[in-house]
């Protein structure tokens, strides 16, 4: 596809973005997506699992990681489906042309209406708890459905380094706790009583969760599937949903761990899961997009306070809420570019990179060593392709940035609009602008 390194493609795109006017004095913020990098990531995922199993594998992209229709469409063109967790995400997947057979609905709080729609469409559903399973009982009894149906279990193996993203703790809100008293027997009996329950789902967590813990969660699901099938005397469970959650390296350009490493670890830990007896589903999100997104922000002012240089930019909490509110868990790399979009030379200087929001903690980087950013330079916020600029936080009614996919080659850089920048009339409209007298 290309031999150009990702960092070189990024440099080309930043320079071209400045030259072509995507960013500048009147457009101080833009988000860039490396289309080539996304395609390479999807290919790496599919080939990694194809190398360890001949079984059918649906790689369902976790829409929550980047809920943009053109991104979903791009991933679908690479053979991926969609994992959705709300009516909104399902609507986005459908708008991207992803069919029911390649869509999985997961959520801990599905309404009856959501379940009815999914079953009417034939979308796979993983029930989260006994009460949801009871709702499925009624729906399955009332109308035939082509939906593959499963149950999510929590293997209760412990947490990673980020508690908020560790979904296999003893008290996690997700799934049926496998180690709770009587739970395992209840799960087996639930399957025995429901021949239409044919899938089993688990997900141990994402960022901060070690691969070994994720693999233990998959092994727990496999062993439970084998127990259920032995109890009912046939292969009732025919598909195991492994979840996603491959951690991302936010410290450098290196993409690690890789899908190949994870697939080979799973093969070593749970070899029988890959012998073709079970179809598989994966639900990766962050790892497919994070390294391929960059936020490019113009430095509006460069100042000094208390002896500390501060670059005030237009990228802050509205595009990087996790980093601003939990910087120790979500540090982001910053690259310095000059006013013409070229990497900035010069000795590194300890400085803060601040956002535009009106509170003191709106910092993307604090006491960071970078070539000193000056007014008119650009701060590039790296590794932001997932869970950042696509998840706007409307603090101070700051506008959503435009998102531009790019392809870079020796002949130049081509940009395509994935999402238009938000306009001021749009901000007013979604803030009740059409009904100003409603409360009078």
Secondary structure by P-SEA (a helix, b strand, c coil): cccccaaaaaaaaaaaaaaaccccccccbbbbbcaaaaaaaaaaaaaaaaacccccccccccccccccaaaaaaaaaabbbbbbccaaaaaaaaaaccccccbbbbcccccaaaaaaaaaaccbbbbccaaaaaaaaaaaaacccccbbbbbbccccccccccccccccccccccccccccaaaaaaaaaaaacccccbbbbbcccccccaaaaaaaaaaaaaaaaaaaaaaccccccbbbbccccccccccccccccaaaaaaaaaaaccccccccbbbbbbbccccccccbbbbbccccccccccbbbbbcccccccccccccccccbbbbbbbbcccccccccccccccccccccccccccccccccccccccbbbbbccccccccccccccccbbbbbbbbbcccccbbbbbbccccccaaaaaaaaccccccccc
